[in-house]
Amino acid sequence: MGIVVLTMKASVIEMFLVLLVTGIHSNKEMTKKIKRPKFTVPQINCDVKAGKIINPEFVVKCPAGCQDPRYHVYGTDVYASYSSVCGAAIHSGVLDNSGGKILVRKLAGQSGYKGSYSNGVQSLSLPRWRESFIVTEGKPQKGVTYPSALTYSSSKIAAAKAGETTKAYQKPSVPGTTAQPVTLIQVLGTSTAEATYTTLSKPSPSTGSPTSSPRPQPVGHRSRELDLWSTTVYASSQNSPGANPGEMDLWKPGSVLLNAGFVPKEELSTQSSEPVSEGDPNCKIDLSFLIDGSASIGKRRFRIQKQFLADVAQALHVGPAGPLMGVVQYGDNPATHFNLKTHMNSRDLKAAIEKITQRGGLSNAGRAISFVTKNFFSKVNGNRGGAPNVAVVIVDGWPTDKVEEASRLARESGINIFFITIEGAVENEKQYVVEPNFANKAVCRTNGFYSLNVQSWFSLHKTVQPLVKRVCDTERLACSKTCFNSADIGFVIDGSSSVGTGNFRTVLQFVANLSKEFEISETDTRIGAVQYTYEQRLEFGFDDYSTKPDILNAIKRVGYWSGGTSTGAAISYALEQLFKKSKPNKRKLMILITDGRSYDDIRIPAMVAHHQGVITYAIGVAWAAQDELEVIATHPAKDHSFFVDEFDNLYKSVPKVIQNICTEFNSQPRN
C-alpha cells in the first residue's frame, strides 16, 4: 500500500514539473511575440509630394524609376513642398534612378525657388511657396525617433455622415497586392481642408485599436472653428512597390496645371508643418567656426566657448535665405562636427553645439584653416556659391603651428578669415609664440575689422554682437572672391616708334581705365606692367604697389620708349618677370596692347603662356595683324581678342573687356 502511494506522489510531482516547464516555455514564446517591432521604413510612390506629408522629419524609401518628367520638382537644393519627394532626391544627387532610403526635413517656405538641370532631372522655378524641404542620405541620426507611419494631409476626403464614429470599408483588391481594411474616423476641432491620411504598419494581434491613440498634431498649426475631421487609416501595404498608383487617388490634389506664378489654392491655405525661420536675408553668408579644442583650454573654458557659439547662432537668425553655419573643432587635427546644410535654423544649431565634446591635443589652427579651405566650403557641404564664405578662428592664447601660408591660400580662395584671440600672450610669454603677430598675418585686412582680441574668457560673451555685425557686413568682406578682386593682371604695352608719344599716353589712359575697375590690394587684384620694343623692361611688378591710387600714379609715370616691335619676346619676358611671381590660386591675366605686326615669332611664346594658365587678352590698334591677335589670345579668340581702328577708340573696348573677364570668371567653380 505504501509503495502505491509513493508511486502516485511521484507521478503528481512529475506532472507538476512538466506543467511548470511548459508554462515557462509558453511565457518565453509570449515574450518573444510581444517584443517591440523593429523600425520599418515607410515606402512611398514617385508621385508623393512633400506637402502631402505632415511629419516635419522622416525617413522613407523611394522606388526605382522616379527620374521621370511626370514627377515635377521645384527648386534647387531647397525644394518647394509641391515637389515630388523622390524626384527631388534624384535632382539633389542623394539617390539615383534605382531608388533607396532618404531623410527628409521640412523647412519654412521661401519667396522664390530657382529651377536647374541636375542628375537627369529638370527642376522648375516657382515664385513662392508656403513650405520647403531638403533631402539627405537616409541615415537616421542617433537619438532621433523617426515615424514608421507617415501622416498625410488632403483637401479631398470621403464624406463621413455626422454622428458616425467609425465605418468599415474594404478596398477593391488589385492583382499583386493584399486588400486591407480601411477605417474612417471622425474627429472634431479641425476643418476638412486639413484632413489627414495616416499610413500604419500592419497591426499585430496584440496591438490596440487605431482609434485608441490620439491623432498626431502637426506643430505650429492654428486651432480652427469646430468642423469634421475625416482620417483614413491605410495599411502599410498601400505604399508597397507593387501597389497601384491609382489607389492613391483619394488624397491626390487632382489635375492642377502649375506654371511659374500659379499656386494651387489647397497648398496655399495650409499652414507650414513646422514654422522655422528662413533666416536673415541681410546676412546671407556661409560661415564656418573653427573652435579650439586643445587640452590647454580646459573643460570650463571649452563650455564658455560652446555658449559663445550658441549665442552667435541665436543672434545670426540662421536659415536657408540667410546665414548658414557649420563647426570645425581642431586640436592635433581638425574634424567637422556639422557642415552648412546639417542644421537650417538657430534652434537645431544650438542643440547640436551643446553635444560637442572636447578633442584635446595641441592647437594646430594652421592645419585647421587648410582643412577648411580644401574641404568645408564645397557644394556637397552646402556652400551656396553666391554667399560670401567666412571662417572665424577662435584661439586660446596662440596657435602651436603657423597660420600665415594656410590663411593666404584661404583668402585667395575667397574665404574671409576672422581671428578671435582670447587671453593672448603677455610679454614674458611671447618667446613661446611660434609665429609672432599671427592674427595680422592671417586675416583679410590688418585694420582691426577682421581680428578681435579678448582679454579674458569670462568677457567673451561681449564679443557676440560686434562679431555678428562684422560678419554680416557683406559690403566689407574683402576676401570674397569676385572677378574684380581675384587676379594678377599684367599689362604688356607696345612702346614701338609707330605708336608715337601722343598715342602712347592714350594707351596708358586705357590701361588706367581698366585698372580702375578692379579692387586693388595685396590680397585682392594686383597690377603689373611691361613695356616693349625690340627690348623689354619691367615698369612695375605685382608686389610694387598695393593701392589703387598708387597703381594709377605708377601708370601715369611710365615713359614712352620708342623702337621696334618684338611681341613674342615681350610675352616671354612677361611670363618670366611678372607671372612667375604670381600668387598660387590667383587668376593670371595678361592684357597685351599692340599697333603692328611682330618682328619675331609669337606662336611659341603664346603657346607657353596658355600652357602656364595665363589667360591672354590681345588688343590690336590700327596696323595690328588680326591673325596674330587670334594666336596670342586665349581660346576662344572671339572672346579674348579685340581690334579698334584708332587709338582714340580704345576707351570703347573697356566695358567689353571687363564683361568678358567677369563672364569667364563666373563660369568657373567658385573655389
C-alpha positions as CSV (number, residue, x, y, z in Angstrom):
1,M,0.0,0.0,0.0
2,G,2.8,2.4,0.9
3,I,4.5,1.6,-2.4
4,V,1.4,2.6,-4.4
5,V,1.1,5.9,-2.6
6,L,4.7,6.8,-3.2
7,T,4.3,5.9,-6.9
8,M,1.2,8.2,-7.2
9,K,3.0,11.0,-5.4
10,A,6.0,10.7,-7.8
11,S,3.6,10.8,-10.8
12,V,1.9,14.0,-9.5
13,I,5.3,15.7,-8.9
14,E,6.4,14.7,-12.4
15,M,3.2,16.1,-13.9
16,F,3.7,19.3,-12.0
17,L,7.2,19.7,-13.2
18,V,6.1,19.1,-16.8
19,L,3.4,21.8,-16.5
20,L,5.9,24.2,-14.9
21,V,8.4,23.8,-17.7
22,T,5.6,24.1,-20.3
23,G,4.4,27.3,-18.7
24,I,7.9,28.8,-18.6
25,H,8.4,27.9,-22.3
26,S,5.0,29.5,-23.1
27,N,5.9,32.7,-21.3
28,K,9.1,32.9,-23.3
29,E,7.2,32.4,-26.5
30,M,4.7,35.1,-25.5
31,T,7.6,37.5,-24.5
32,K,9.1,36.9,-28.0
33,K,5.7,37.6,-29.6
34,I,5.1,40.9,-27.8
35,K,8.6,42.2,-28.4
36,R,8.6,45.7,-29.8
37,P,8.6,45.6,-33.6
38,K,11.7,46.8,-35.4
39,F,11.6,50.2,-37.1
40,T,10.3,49.8,-40.6
41,V,11.0,52.5,-43.2
42,P,7.7,53.6,-44.9
43,Q,7.7,53.2,-48.7
44,I,6.2,55.9,-50.9
45,N,5.5,56.2,-54.6
46,C,7.3,58.5,-57.1
47,D,4.4,61.0,-57.2
48,V,4.1,61.6,-53.5
49,K,4.7,65.3,-52.8
50,A,6.4,66.5,-49.6
51,G,3.4,68.9,-48.9
52,K,1.1,65.9,-48.5
53,I,3.1,64.5,-45.6
54,I,2.5,66.3,-42.3
55,N,5.6,64.9,-40.4
56,P,8.3,67.5,-40.0
57,E,11.1,65.0,-40.4
58,F,11.0,61.4,-41.7
59,V,12.9,58.6,-43.4
60,V,11.2,57.0,-46.4
61,K,12.1,54.5,-49.2
62,C,11.7,55.6,-52.8
63,P,11.0,53.0,-55.6
64,A,13.0,52.8,-58.8
65,G,12.1,54.8,-61.8
66,C,11.4,58.2,-60.3
67,Q,13.7,60.0,-62.8
68,D,10.6,60.9,-64.9
69,P,9.4,64.3,-66.1
70,R,5.9,63.4,-64.8
71,Y,7.2,63.8,-61.3
72,H,7.6,67.6,-61.0
73,V,10.4,69.1,-58.9
74,Y,10.5,72.8,-57.9
75,G,13.8,74.5,-56.7
76,T,17.4,73.5,-56.3
77,D,18.9,72.1,-53.0
78,V,16.0,73.6,-51.1
79,Y,12.7,72.4,-52.7
80,A,9.1,73.7,-52.6
81,S,6.9,71.1,-50.8
82,Y,4.8,70.8,-54.0
83,S,7.7,68.8,-55.4
84,S,7.9,65.0,-55.7
85,V,9.9,63.8,-52.7
86,C,11.7,61.1,-54.7
87,G,12.2,63.4,-57.8
88,A,13.9,66.0,-55.5
89,A,16.1,63.2,-54.0
90,I,17.4,62.3,-57.5
91,H,17.8,66.0,-58.5
92,S,19.9,66.7,-55.4
93,G,22.1,63.7,-56.1
94,V,21.2,61.8,-52.9
95,L,19.5,59.0,-54.9
96,D,19.8,57.7,-58.5
97,N,17.0,56.2,-60.5
98,S,17.3,52.8,-58.7
99,G,15.7,54.3,-55.6
100,G,16.6,53.9,-52.0
101,K,16.2,55.4,-48.5
102,I,16.3,59.1,-47.8
103,L,15.9,61.5,-44.9
104,V,13.5,64.4,-45.5
105,R,13.5,67.6,-43.3
106,K,10.8,70.3,-43.6
107,L,11.7,74.0,-43.7
108,A,9.8,77.3,-43.9
109,G,8.6,78.5,-47.3
110,Q,10.7,80.7,-49.5
111,S,9.9,83.8,-51.6
112,G,11.3,82.0,-54.7
113,Y,12.7,78.7,-56.0
114,K,15.2,78.5,-58.9
115,G,15.0,75.7,-61.3
116,S,18.0,73.8,-62.7
117,Y,19.0,70.7,-64.5
118,S,20.8,68.1,-62.3
119,N,21.3,64.3,-62.4
120,G,18.9,63.8,-65.2
121,V,16.1,65.8,-63.6
122,Q,15.0,69.3,-64.8
123,S,13.6,71.2,-61.8
124,L,11.3,74.2,-62.4
125,S,11.2,77.7,-60.9
126,L,8.5,78.8,-58.6
127,P,7.9,82.4,-57.3
128,R,6.9,81.5,-53.8
129,W,5.6,78.6,-51.6
130,R,4.4,78.1,-48.1
131,E,6.8,75.3,-47.2
132,S,10.1,73.8,-48.2
133,F,12.2,70.7,-47.6
134,I,15.7,69.3,-48.0
135,V,16.8,65.8,-48.8
136,T,19.8,64.0,-47.4
137,E,21.0,60.4,-47.2
138,G,18.7,58.1,-45.4
139,K,20.9,57.5,-42.3
140,P,18.8,58.1,-39.2
141,Q,20.5,60.5,-36.7
142,K,21.5,59.0,-33.4
143,G,18.9,59.5,-30.7
144,V,16.2,60.7,-33.1
145,T,13.0,58.6,-33.5
146,Y,11.5,58.6,-36.9
147,P,7.9,57.6,-37.7
148,S,7.2,54.1,-39.0
149,A,4.0,55.5,-40.3
150,L,3.5,58.8,-42.2
151,T,0.7,61.2,-41.7
152,Y,-0.8,62.5,-44.9
153,S,-3.0,65.6,-45.4
154,S,-5.5,66.2,-48.2
155,S,-8.2,68.6,-49.3
156,K,-10.1,65.7,-51.0
157,I,-11.8,63.4,-48.5
158,A,-14.5,60.9,-48.4
159,A,-17.6,62.5,-46.7
160,A,-18.5,60.9,-43.4
161,K,-22.0,61.1,-42.1
162,A,-22.4,63.2,-39.0
163,G,-22.8,61.1,-35.9
164,E,-20.9,58.1,-37.3
165,T,-17.8,57.3,-35.3
166,T,-16.3,54.6,-37.5
167,K,-17.2,53.0,-40.8
168,A,-15.5,49.9,-42.2
169,Y,-14.6,49.9,-45.9
170,Q,-12.9,47.1,-47.9
171,K,-10.6,48.4,-50.6
172,P,-11.0,46.7,-54.0
173,S,-8.4,44.1,-54.5
174,V,-5.6,44.7,-57.1
175,P,-3.5,41.9,-58.6
176,G,-0.3,41.5,-56.7
177,T,-1.5,43.3,-53.5
178,T,-3.4,42.2,-50.5
179,A,-6.6,44.2,-49.7
180,Q,-6.6,45.7,-46.3
181,P,-9.5,47.1,-44.2
182,V,-9.8,50.9,-44.1
183,T,-11.5,52.7,-41.2
184,L,-12.9,56.2,-41.3
185,I,-12.5,58.1,-38.0
186,Q,-14.4,61.2,-37.3
187,V,-12.6,63.8,-35.2
188,L,-13.8,67.2,-34.1
189,G,-11.9,70.5,-33.9
190,T,-10.3,71.0,-37.4
191,S,-11.6,71.9,-40.8
192,T,-12.0,69.4,-43.6
193,A,-9.3,71.1,-45.6
194,E,-6.8,69.7,-43.1
195,A,-7.9,66.1,-43.2
196,T,-5.1,63.6,-42.8
197,Y,-4.3,60.1,-44.0
198,T,-2.2,58.1,-41.7
199,T,-0.2,55.2,-43.1
200,L,0.3,52.5,-40.4
201,S,2.2,49.3,-40.3
202,K,0.1,46.1,-40.3
203,P,-1.3,45.7,-36.8
204,S,-0.3,42.7,-34.7
205,P,-2.8,40.8,-32.7
206,S,-1.6,42.5,-29.5
207,T,-1.9,46.0,-31.0
208,G,-4.9,48.0,-29.8
209,S,-7.5,49.7,-32.0
210,P,-6.1,52.6,-34.1
211,T,-8.8,54.8,-32.6
212,S,-7.4,54.4,-29.1
213,S,-4.3,56.6,-29.7
214,P,-4.7,60.3,-30.4
215,R,-4.1,61.7,-33.9
216,P,-0.6,63.3,-34.2
217,Q,-0.9,67.1,-34.5
218,P,1.4,69.0,-36.8
219,V,3.5,71.5,-34.9
220,G,2.6,75.2,-35.5
221,H,-1.0,74.6,-36.8
222,R,-3.6,77.0,-35.5
223,S,-6.8,75.6,-34.0
224,R,-9.8,76.3,-36.3
225,E,-13.5,76.6,-35.7
226,L,-15.2,73.2,-35.0
227,D,-15.5,71.1,-38.1
228,L,-15.4,67.5,-39.0
229,W,-12.2,65.6,-39.5
230,S,-12.0,62.5,-41.6
231,T,-9.0,60.4,-41.2
232,T,-8.4,57.3,-43.3
233,V,-6.1,54.6,-41.9
234,Y,-4.3,52.7,-44.7
235,A,-2.3,49.6,-44.1
236,S,1.4,49.8,-45.0
237,S,0.9,47.6,-48.0
238,Q,-0.9,50.6,-49.6
239,N,2.6,52.0,-50.4
240,S,4.4,48.8,-51.3
241,P,6.3,48.7,-54.6
242,G,3.6,46.6,-56.1
243,A,0.8,48.9,-55.2
244,N,-1.2,50.5,-58.0
245,P,-0.7,54.3,-58.1
246,G,-4.4,54.7,-58.9
247,E,-5.2,53.6,-55.3
248,M,-3.8,56.9,-54.0
249,D,-6.5,59.0,-55.8
250,L,-8.3,59.6,-52.5
251,W,-5.6,62.1,-51.4
252,K,-4.2,63.3,-54.7
253,P,-4.8,67.0,-55.4
254,G,-6.3,66.2,-58.8
255,S,-5.2,67.7,-62.2
256,V,-3.6,71.0,-61.5
257,L,-1.5,72.8,-64.2
258,L,1.3,74.5,-62.3
259,N,3.4,77.1,-64.2
260,A,5.7,79.7,-62.6
261,G,3.4,82.3,-60.9
262,F,0.4,80.0,-60.4
263,V,-0.1,78.5,-56.9
264,P,-2.7,75.8,-56.2
265,K,-5.2,77.0,-53.6
266,E,-5.2,73.9,-51.4
267,E,-1.4,74.2,-50.8
268,L,-1.6,78.0,-50.0
269,S,-4.4,77.5,-47.5
270,T,-2.4,75.1,-45.3
271,Q,-0.1,76.3,-42.6
272,S,3.6,75.1,-42.6
273,S,4.1,71.8,-40.7
274,E,6.9,73.3,-38.6
275,P,7.4,77.0,-38.5
276,V,11.1,77.6,-39.0
277,S,12.9,80.9,-39.6
278,E,14.0,81.4,-43.2
279,G,17.0,83.3,-41.9
280,D,18.0,87.0,-42.1
281,P,18.3,87.9,-45.8
282,N,20.5,90.9,-44.9
283,C,23.2,88.5,-43.6
284,K,23.4,85.8,-46.3
285,I,26.8,84.2,-45.6
286,D,28.2,80.7,-45.4
287,L,30.0,80.6,-42.1
288,S,32.5,78.2,-40.5
289,F,33.6,78.4,-36.9
290,L,37.0,76.8,-36.2
291,I,36.9,76.2,-32.4
292,D,39.9,75.5,-30.2
293,G,39.6,72.0,-28.6
294,S,43.2,71.8,-27.4
295,A,44.0,70.3,-24.0
296,S,45.3,73.6,-22.6
297,I,41.9,75.2,-22.8
298,G,40.3,73.2,-20.0
299,K,36.7,72.0,-19.6
300,R,35.3,75.2,-18.1
301,R,36.6,77.4,-20.9
302,F,35.5,75.0,-23.5
303,R,32.0,75.2,-22.1
304,I,32.3,79.0,-22.3
305,Q,33.3,78.7,-26.0
306,K,30.3,76.5,-26.7
307,Q,28.0,79.0,-25.1
308,F,29.5,81.7,-27.2
309,L,28.8,79.7,-30.3
310,A,25.2,79.1,-29.2
311,D,24.8,82.9,-28.6
312,V,26.2,83.7,-32.1
313,A,23.9,81.1,-33.7
314,Q,20.9,82.7,-31.9
315,A,21.9,86.3,-32.9
316,L,22.5,85.3,-36.5
317,H,18.9,84.1,-37.3
318,V,20.2,81.1,-39.2
319,G,18.1,79.9,-42.2
320,P,18.2,79.0,-45.9
321,A,17.5,82.5,-47.0
322,G,20.1,84.0,-44.6
323,P,23.3,82.8,-42.8
324,L,24.2,79.1,-42.7
325,M,26.7,77.9,-40.1
326,G,28.9,74.9,-39.6
327,V,31.5,74.0,-36.9
328,V,35.0,72.5,-37.2
329,Q,37.0,71.7,-34.0
330,Y,40.7,71.5,-34.0
331,G,43.4,70.1,-31.7
332,D,46.2,68.0,-33.2
333,N,44.0,67.5,-36.3
334,P,40.7,69.2,-37.4
335,A,37.3,67.5,-37.7
336,T,33.9,68.7,-38.9
337,H,31.1,68.5,-36.3
338,F,28.5,69.6,-38.8
339,N,28.5,71.4,-42.2
340,L,26.5,74.2,-43.7
341,K,23.4,72.2,-44.6
342,T,23.2,70.0,-41.5
343,H,21.1,72.4,-39.4
344,M,18.9,75.0,-41.1
345,N,17.8,77.0,-38.1
346,S,19.2,78.5,-34.9
347,R,17.3,76.2,-32.6
348,D,18.7,73.0,-34.1
349,L,22.2,74.6,-34.3
350,K,22.2,75.4,-30.5
351,A,21.1,71.8,-29.7
352,A,23.9,70.4,-31.9
353,I,26.5,72.8,-30.3
354,E,25.5,71.6,-26.8
355,K,26.5,68.0,-27.8
356,I,30.1,68.9,-28.9
357,T,32.8,67.3,-26.8
358,Q,36.4,68.5,-26.5
359,R,39.0,66.7,-28.6
360,G,42.2,67.7,-26.7
361,G,45.7,67.8,-28.2
362,L,47.7,70.8,-29.5
363,S,46.3,74.0,-31.0
364,N,47.1,73.5,-34.7
365,A,45.0,76.3,-36.1
366,G,47.0,76.5,-39.4
367,R,46.2,72.9,-40.2
368,A,42.5,73.6,-39.4
369,I,42.5,76.6,-41.8
370,S,44.0,74.4,-44.6
371,F,41.4,71.7,-43.9
372,V,38.5,74.2,-44.2
373,T,39.9,75.7,-47.4
374,K,40.1,72.2,-49.1
375,N,37.1,70.5,-47.6
376,F,34.5,72.7,-45.9
377,F,33.3,75.2,-48.5
378,S,32.1,72.8,-51.1
379,K,28.7,72.4,-52.8
380,V,28.3,68.9,-51.2
381,N,28.7,70.6,-47.8
382,G,26.1,73.2,-48.5
383,N,28.2,76.0,-50.0
384,R,25.8,78.2,-52.0
385,G,28.3,79.9,-54.3
386,G,26.6,83.3,-54.2
387,A,27.0,83.8,-50.5
388,P,30.4,85.1,-49.1
389,N,32.5,82.4,-47.4
390,V,33.5,83.4,-43.8
391,A,35.8,81.4,-41.4
392,V,36.0,82.6,-37.8
393,V,39.0,81.1,-36.0
394,I,38.9,81.0,-32.1
395,V,42.3,80.7,-30.5
396,D,43.2,80.3,-26.8
397,G,46.4,82.1,-26.3
398,W,48.3,81.3,-29.6
399,P,48.4,78.5,-32.2
400,T,51.0,75.8,-31.9
401,D,51.7,75.9,-35.7
402,K,52.0,78.6,-38.4
403,V,48.9,80.2,-39.9
404,E,50.2,82.7,-42.5
405,E,50.6,80.4,-45.5
406,A,47.4,78.5,-44.8
407,S,45.5,81.7,-44.4
408,R,46.9,83.2,-47.6
409,L,45.6,80.3,-49.6
410,A,42.2,80.5,-47.8
411,R,42.0,84.2,-48.6
412,E,42.9,83.6,-52.3
413,S,40.2,81.0,-52.4
414,G,37.7,83.7,-51.4
415,I,37.4,82.9,-47.7
416,N,37.1,85.8,-45.3
417,I,39.3,84.9,-42.3
418,F,38.4,86.4,-38.9
419,F,40.5,85.7,-35.8
420,I,39.3,85.9,-32.2
421,T,42.3,85.6,-29.8
422,I,41.4,85.0,-26.2
423,E,44.0,85.7,-23.4
424,G,46.8,86.3,-25.9
425,A,50.5,86.0,-24.9
426,V,51.7,88.6,-22.4
427,E,55.2,90.0,-22.6
428,N,57.0,87.1,-20.8
429,E,55.1,84.5,-22.9
430,K,55.9,85.9,-26.3
431,Q,59.1,83.9,-26.5
432,Y,56.9,80.7,-26.8
433,V,54.7,82.0,-29.6
434,V,55.5,80.0,-32.8
435,E,54.6,82.8,-35.2
436,P,54.7,86.4,-33.8
437,N,51.8,88.7,-34.9
438,F,50.0,85.6,-36.3
439,A,46.5,87.2,-36.4
440,N,47.6,90.1,-38.7
441,K,49.3,87.6,-41.0
442,A,46.1,85.6,-41.2
443,V,43.2,88.0,-41.6
444,C,42.0,89.7,-44.8
445,R,42.9,93.2,-43.6
446,T,45.1,94.5,-40.8
447,N,42.8,97.4,-39.9
448,G,41.2,95.6,-36.9
449,F,38.0,94.7,-38.6
450,Y,38.9,91.0,-39.0
451,S,40.6,90.4,-35.7
452,L,39.2,90.7,-32.1
453,N,41.4,90.4,-29.0
454,V,39.5,89.3,-25.9
455,Q,41.3,89.8,-22.6
456,S,39.5,87.1,-20.6
457,W,37.4,84.0,-21.4
458,F,34.8,85.4,-19.0
459,S,34.3,88.5,-21.2
460,L,34.0,86.5,-24.4
461,H,30.2,87.0,-24.4
462,K,30.7,90.7,-25.0
463,T,32.1,89.9,-28.5
464,V,28.9,88.3,-29.8
465,Q,27.2,91.4,-31.2
466,P,30.4,93.0,-32.6
467,L,31.3,89.8,-34.4
468,V,27.8,89.3,-35.8
469,K,27.7,92.9,-37.1
470,R,31.1,92.4,-38.8
471,V,30.4,89.0,-40.5
472,C,27.0,90.3,-41.7
473,D,28.5,93.4,-43.3
474,T,28.9,91.8,-46.6
475,E,30.0,95.0,-48.3
476,R,33.2,94.9,-46.2
477,L,34.0,91.2,-46.6
478,A,37.0,92.0,-48.8
479,C,38.2,88.4,-49.3
480,S,35.1,87.2,-51.0
481,K,36.3,86.2,-54.4
482,T,34.9,88.0,-57.4
483,C,36.1,88.8,-60.9
484,F,37.3,92.2,-59.6
485,N,39.4,91.0,-56.6
486,S,40.9,87.7,-57.5
487,A,43.5,88.2,-60.3
488,D,47.1,89.2,-61.0
489,I,46.8,91.4,-64.2
490,G,49.9,92.0,-66.2
491,F,49.8,94.7,-69.0
492,V,52.2,94.2,-71.9
493,I,52.4,97.6,-73.7
494,D,53.8,98.2,-77.2
495,G,56.2,101.2,-77.0
496,S,57.4,101.0,-80.6
497,S,58.1,104.0,-82.8
498,S,54.9,103.6,-84.8
499,V,52.8,104.4,-81.7
500,G,54.1,107.9,-81.1
501,T,54.1,110.0,-77.9
502,G,50.5,111.2,-78.0
503,N,49.0,107.8,-78.8
504,F,51.2,106.2,-76.1
505,R,49.5,108.5,-73.5
506,T,46.2,107.3,-74.9
507,V,47.3,103.7,-74.4
508,L,48.3,104.5,-70.7
509,Q,44.8,106.0,-70.2
510,F,43.3,102.8,-71.5
511,V,45.4,100.8,-69.0
512,A,44.4,103.1,-66.2
513,N,40.7,102.9,-67.1
514,L,40.8,99.1,-67.0
515,S,42.7,99.1,-63.7
516,K,40.2,101.4,-62.0
517,E,37.5,98.7,-62.4
518,F,39.3,96.2,-60.1
519,E,39.6,96.0,-56.3
520,I,43.4,96.5,-55.8
521,S,45.3,95.4,-52.7
522,E,48.0,92.9,-51.8
523,T,45.3,90.3,-51.1
524,D,42.9,91.3,-53.9
525,T,43.7,92.1,-57.6
526,R,47.4,93.1,-58.2
527,I,48.6,95.0,-61.3
528,G,52.0,94.9,-63.1
529,A,53.2,96.3,-66.4
530,V,55.9,95.6,-69.0
531,Q,56.8,97.9,-71.9
532,Y,58.4,96.5,-75.0
533,T,60.1,97.5,-78.3
534,Y,63.0,95.3,-79.6
535,E,63.8,95.1,-75.9
536,Q,61.6,94.8,-72.8
537,R,61.5,96.5,-69.4
538,L,59.6,95.9,-66.2
539,E,57.7,99.2,-65.4
540,F,56.4,97.8,-62.1
541,G,55.7,94.3,-60.6
542,F,52.8,92.8,-58.8
543,D,54.4,93.5,-55.4
544,D,55.3,97.1,-56.0
545,Y,52.0,98.9,-55.4
546,S,49.0,97.7,-53.3
547,T,46.5,100.6,-53.6
548,K,44.5,101.9,-56.5
549,P,45.9,105.5,-56.2
550,D,49.5,104.2,-56.2
551,I,48.8,102.0,-59.3
552,L,47.2,104.9,-61.2
553,N,50.2,107.1,-60.4
554,A,52.6,104.4,-61.4
555,I,50.8,104.1,-64.8
556,K,50.9,107.8,-65.3
557,R,54.7,107.9,-64.7
558,V,55.5,105.3,-67.4
559,G,57.7,106.9,-70.1
560,Y,57.5,106.3,-73.8
561,W,60.4,104.2,-75.0
562,S,60.2,104.0,-78.9
563,G,61.8,101.3,-81.1
564,G,60.8,98.1,-82.9
565,T,58.1,95.5,-82.2
566,S,59.2,92.2,-80.8
567,T,55.9,90.9,-79.4
568,G,57.0,87.3,-79.0
569,A,60.0,88.3,-76.8
570,A,57.7,90.6,-74.8
571,I,55.3,87.7,-73.9
572,S,58.2,85.5,-72.8
573,Y,59.6,88.4,-70.7
574,A,56.3,89.0,-69.0
575,L,55.9,85.3,-68.2
576,E,59.4,85.3,-66.5
577,Q,59.4,88.7,-64.8
578,L,55.7,89.1,-63.9
579,F,53.7,85.9,-63.9
580,K,56.4,83.7,-62.4
581,K,55.9,85.7,-59.3
582,S,52.1,85.4,-59.4
583,K,50.5,84.0,-56.2
584,P,49.1,80.5,-56.2
585,N,45.3,80.3,-56.7
586,K,45.3,83.8,-58.4
587,R,43.8,84.1,-61.9
588,K,46.6,85.2,-64.1
589,L,45.5,87.7,-66.8
590,M,47.8,89.1,-69.5
591,I,46.4,92.1,-71.4
592,L,48.6,92.9,-74.4
593,I,48.2,96.1,-76.5
594,T,50.0,96.4,-79.8
595,D,49.6,98.5,-83.0
596,G,51.5,96.4,-85.5
597,R,52.8,93.1,-86.8
598,S,55.5,91.5,-84.6
599,Y,59.1,91.3,-86.0
600,D,59.6,87.9,-84.2
601,D,57.6,84.7,-83.8
602,I,54.7,84.9,-81.4
603,R,53.3,81.4,-81.7
604,I,55.6,79.5,-79.3
605,P,55.6,82.2,-76.5
606,A,51.8,82.4,-76.8
607,M,51.5,78.6,-76.5
608,V,53.8,78.7,-73.4
609,A,51.6,81.4,-71.8
610,H,48.4,79.3,-72.4
611,H,50.1,76.2,-71.1
612,Q,51.1,78.0,-67.9
613,G,47.4,79.0,-67.3
614,V,47.8,82.7,-68.2
615,I,44.6,84.0,-69.7
616,T,45.7,86.3,-72.5
617,Y,43.7,89.2,-74.0
618,A,45.1,90.7,-77.2
619,I,44.1,94.3,-78.0
620,G,45.1,95.4,-81.5
621,V,45.1,99.0,-82.8
622,A,45.4,100.5,-86.3
623,W,48.0,98.3,-88.2
624,A,47.9,95.3,-85.8
625,A,47.7,91.9,-87.6
626,Q,44.4,90.3,-86.6
627,D,45.7,86.8,-87.4
628,E,48.5,87.4,-84.7
629,L,45.9,88.7,-82.2
630,E,44.0,85.4,-82.5
631,V,47.1,83.4,-82.0
632,I,48.1,85.4,-78.9
633,A,44.6,85.3,-77.4
634,T,43.3,82.5,-75.2
635,H,40.7,80.2,-76.8
636,P,38.0,81.1,-77.9
637,A,39.8,84.0,-79.7
638,K,36.5,85.9,-80.3
639,D,36.2,86.4,-76.5
640,H,39.8,87.3,-75.9
641,S,40.9,89.4,-78.9
642,F,39.7,93.0,-79.7
643,F,40.5,95.4,-82.6
644,V,40.0,99.1,-82.9
645,D,40.9,101.2,-85.9
646,E,42.2,104.3,-84.0
647,F,43.9,104.8,-80.6
648,D,41.1,107.3,-79.7
649,N,38.6,104.5,-79.8
650,L,40.4,102.3,-77.3
651,Y,38.3,103.5,-74.4
652,K,35.2,102.0,-76.1
653,S,36.5,98.5,-75.6
654,V,37.0,98.8,-71.8
655,P,33.4,97.7,-70.9
656,K,33.6,94.7,-73.3
657,V,37.0,93.6,-71.9
658,I,35.7,93.8,-68.3
659,Q,32.5,92.0,-69.2
660,N,34.4,89.1,-70.8
661,I,36.8,88.8,-67.9
662,C,33.8,88.6,-65.5
663,T,31.8,86.3,-67.7
664,E,34.7,83.9,-67.9
665,F,35.3,84.1,-64.1
666,N,31.6,83.4,-63.3
667,S,31.6,80.3,-65.5
668,Q,34.3,78.7,-63.4
669,P,33.9,77.0,-60.0
670,R,33.7,79.4,-57.1
671,N,36.6,77.9,-55.1
